Amino acid sequence: MSSSVYEELLDATIRHLESLKANGVRQVAVSSETLRALSQPAKSFQRSVSSVQAASSPPEPVKRDAPAAPAAPPSTLDPAKAAAFAALRERVLACVKCAHLASSRKNVVFGVGNPDAQLMFVGEAPGADEDAQGEPFVGRAGELLTKIIQATGLQRGDVYIANILKCRPDTPGQASGNRKPTSDEMATCIPFLHEQIDLIKPRVLVALGATAVEGLLGKTVGITRLRGQWHEYRGIPLMPTYHPAYLLRNQAISEKRKVWEDMMAVMEKLGMPINEKQRRFFQK
């Protein structure tokens, strides 16, 4: 096999794996024969053409305990929209506009979920877990967000989840912890979010936490005063609510109830049914 053909196959494999990663797949099944073939140098690859071709075809994702976040099936996603989404993702992954963030990040966190979602959640920025895995809301706060989504009757894969920032804010001199994005960082990165919103065209946006509200609406009056009230962003109804991390710090039933009231308002806006059990969540 010529070097150019080998490189084309390898490039196709990499592109496919990156696509799976962007859509929430964290593991893929690879046969031992394929692994042996991939471990060979390019010069001896002609003896394993069939293995390489198998590696470059779509691998079957391994089932995970956590709810998956697949993209809409190719048969239902408009080809032009899919192409635009892929092109946007490539630009985001290559972005180095914030040199200090590009040099410290492990992964760009583009976003995850259904590009045709009616409901879109926006957080502030990736944390350590998100930076390591390249997916938003995968830590403890992400697990709680998934439970909130499921409580509405939806699955994580039905919605789209993104952040104001696509890179984790750097923490020089700190071994752990996170910091709030600066206004300049948010202003630099938010055009990417604008493009995502314009492509997805969700019917409702949910801003998770004060920083997300500041990045979207430019309001710094505090999430306590803003949550539960409808706003508008790029012509789309927007509901600010508490960040799941806040609920992990404050376990009061009254605070959980406030977030759930916000989500019931979102459900009503989307025309989703709300049963009596849901209406009674977190009531004494």
Long-range contacts (C-beta under 8 A, 24 or more apart in sequence): 1-45, 1-46, 1-49, 1-52, 3-42, 6-42, 6-45, 6-52, 9-52, 9-53, 9-55, 9-56, 10-56, 12-56, 13-55, 13-56, 16-56, 16-58, 16-59, 18-93, 19-86, 20-59, 20-61, 21-134, 21-135, 22-71, 22-89, 22-110, 22-111, 22-112, 23-69, 23-70, 23-71, 23-112, 24-68, 24-69, 24-70, 24-112, 24-113, 24-135, 24-156, 24-157, 25-61, 25-68, 25-70, 26-64, 26-133, 26-135, 27-61, 27-62, 27-64, 28-59, 28-60, 28-61, 28-62, 29-59, 29-60, 29-61, 29-62, 30-55, 30-59, 66-143, 66-146, 67-146, 67-150, 67-155, 67-156, 67-157, 68-156, 68-157, 69-112, 69-113, 69-135, 69-156, 69-157, 69-161, 70-114, 70-157, 71-113, 71-114, 71-115, 72-114, 72-115, 72-116, 76-116, 77-115, 77-116, 81-115, 81-116, 81-199, 82-115, 84-199, 85-115, 85-199, 88-192, 88-195, 88-196, 88-199, 91-192, 92-166, 92-192, 95-166, 95-189, 95-192, 97-188, 97-189, 98-167, 98-185, 98-188, 98-189, 100-170, 101-165, 101-167, 101-168, 101-169, 101-170, 101-185, 102-167, 103-170, 104-167, 104-168, 104-170, 104-172, 105-131, 105-167, 105-168, 105-170, 106-131, 106-132, 106-134, 106-168, 107-131, 107-132, 107-133, 107-134, 108-134, 108-166, 108-167, 109-134, 109-135, 109-136, 109-163, 109-166, 109-167, 109-168, 110-134, 110-162, 110-166, 111-136, 111-160, 111-161, 111-162, 111-163, 111-196, 112-136, 112-160, 112-161, 112-162, 113-156, 113-157, 113-158, 113-159, 113-160, 113-161, 114-157, 114-158, 114-159, 114-160, 115-160, 115-199, 115-200, 116-200, 117-158, 117-159, 117-160, 117-200, 117-202, 118-159, 118-202, 118-203, 118-204, 118-270, 119-154, 119-158, 119-159, 119-160, 119-202, 119-203, 119-204, 119-206, 119-266, 119-270, 120-159, 120-160, 120-161, 120-162, 120-197, 120-200, 120-202, 120-204, 120-205, 120-206, 121-145, 121-159, 121-160, 121-161, 121-162, 121-205, 121-206, 121-208, 122-162, 122-163, 122-164, 122-193, 122-205, 122-206, 122-207, 122-208, 122-212, 122-215, 122-216, 123-161, 123-162, 123-163, 123-164, 123-208, 123-209, 123-212, 123-243, 124-163, 124-164, 124-165, 124-180, 124-181, 124-208, 124-209, 124-211, 124-212, 124-215, 124-243, 125-163, 125-164, 125-165, 125-167, 125-168, 125-169, 125-178, 125-180, 125-181, 125-211, 126-163, 126-165, 126-166, 126-167, 126-168, 127-168, 127-178, 128-168, 128-176, 128-178, 130-163, 130-168, 131-167, 131-168, 136-161, 136-162, 136-163, 137-161, 137-244, 140-245, 140-248, 141-243, 141-244, 141-245, 141-248, 142-244, 144-244, 144-247, 144-248, 145-208, 145-244, 148-244, 148-259, 148-260, 148-263, 151-260, 151-263, 151-278, 151-281, 152-263, 152-266, 152-267, 152-272, 152-278, 153-267, 153-272, 153-273, 160-196, 160-200, 160-202, 162-193, 162-196, 163-193, 163-212, 164-189, 164-190, 164-193, 164-211, 164-212, 164-215, 164-216, 165-189, 166-192, 180-211, 181-211, 181-215, 186-214, 186-215, 190-215, 194-234, 197-233, 197-234, 197-236, 198-234, 202-236, 203-236, 203-237, 203-269, 203-270, 204-236, 204-237, 204-238, 204-239, 204-266, 204-269, 204-270, 205-233, 205-236, 205-237, 205-238, 205-239, 206-238, 206-239, 206-240, 206-241, 206-262, 206-263, 206-266, 207-238, 207-239, 207-240, 207-241, 208-241, 208-242, 208-243, 208-244, 209-242, 209-243, 209-245, 209-246, 210-243, 212-240, 212-243, 213-240, 227-258, 227-262, 228-258, 228-261, 228-262, 228-265, 230-265, 230-269, 237-269, 239-265, 239-266, 239-269, 253-282, 253-284, 254-282, 256-282, 257-281, 257-282, 257-283
